Amino acid sequence: MIIRRDVIEQYARKHCVCPFELSLDAAYGADAVICDYNYLFDPRVSLKRLTGEHKRNTALLVDEAHNLIDRAREMYSAGLDKRNFLDIFSVRSKA
């Protein structure tokens, strides 16, 4: 059985659950998962449910793998916004 996005959305609405979380739960029991690679490598959005024994029993087709290097740099690179520091300084100066 193929579970497509529209099916996930339909059941999520029916049961008042988050479609994203429902899709992660469905992936846990799947034989094959086709997904963007950020679901596997991004530390904030990952298929952590597919670890250990379950990962060995699941085929993963990772889409957009040719962009992995650039997106990994984005995922693991820190960024600072000067405005946040200026806002803090401004608040402390007024106190």
C-alpha positions in Angstrom: 0.0 0.0 0.0 1.3 3.4 -0.9 0.6 6.2 1.6 0.8 9.5 -0.2 0.6 13.0 1.2 -3.1 13.5 0.5 -3.9 10.3 2.4 -1.9 11.5 5.4 -3.6 14.8 5.3 -7.1 13.2 5.1 -6.5 11.0 8.1 -4.8 13.7 10.1 -7.8 16.0 9.6 -10.2 13.1 10.5 -8.4 12.3 13.7 -7.3 15.9 14.6 -3.6 15.1 14.7 -0.5 16.8 13.2 0.0 15.5 9.6 3.8 15.7 10.0 3.8 13.6 13.1 1.4 11.1 11.5 3.7 10.8 8.5 6.7 10.1 10.9 4.6 7.4 12.6 3.7 5.9 9.3 7.4 5.9 8.3 8.2 3.8 11.4 6.2 0.9 10.0 7.0 1.3 6.3 9.2 -0.9 4.2 10.3 2.0 2.1 10.4 5.8 2.6 11.0 8.4 -0.1 11.9 11.7 1.5 14.0 14.8 1.3 17.3 14.1 3.0 16.7 16.8 5.7 14.4 14.3 7.4 17.4 12.1 8.0 20.3 14.6 8.6 18.8 17.8 10.0 19.1 17.6 13.8 15.9 19.5 14.3 13.7 17.6 11.8 14.7 14.0 11.6 13.3 10.5 11.4 14.8 9.6 14.7 12.3 6.8 14.8 14.2 5.1 12.1 17.2 4.0 14.1 18.8 0.8 15.0 17.0 -2.3 13.9 14.2 -0.4 12.2 16.7 1.4 9.9 18.2 -1.9 8.8 14.7 -3.1 7.8 13.7 0.0 5.9 14.8 1.1 2.4 15.4 4.9 2.3 15.4 6.7 -1.0 16.9 10.1 -0.3 15.8 12.8 -2.7 18.0 15.8 -3.6 21.2 14.1 -2.3 23.3 16.1 -4.8 22.5 19.2 -2.6 23.6 17.5 0.6 26.9 19.4 1.1 25.4 22.9 0.7 22.4 22.1 2.9 24.5 20.4 5.5 26.6 23.6 5.8 23.4 25.5 6.3 22.0 23.1 8.9 25.2 23.0 11.0 26.3 26.6 10.6 25.6 29.0 13.4 24.4 32.5 12.6 24.2 35.7 14.7 21.9 38.6 14.1 23.3 41.9 15.2 19.8 43.3 15.8 19.2 40.9 18.7 22.3 42.2 20.5 21.3 45.8 19.8 17.8 45.2 21.1 19.2 43.8 24.4 21.6 46.7 24.7 18.8 49.1 24.1 16.6 47.5 26.8 19.4 47.5 29.3 20.3 51.2 28.6 16.7 52.2 29.3 16.7 50.5 32.7 
